[in-house]
């Protein structure tokens, strides 16, 4: 996946996230929506991490195509 594809994926995920947050869905589906939002947030973190990896590889003189999506457990474990 190149940077443009990653940015496109991010835009799709953000749109989906906004739609879920703005929806006036049935209150009985709140746990489902919360789970969907959590999944989207993890995918967004993975996409942003992948972009950072690609940029770091470019700065190190390596091919950005060698960057890989890291597991959710690794990406979500970063300290802010």
Secondary structure, 3 states (H helix, E strand, C coil): CCHHHHHHHHHHHHHHHHHHHHCCCCHHHHHHHHHHHHHHHHHHHHHHHHHHHHHHHHHCCCCHHHCCCCCHHHHCCCCC
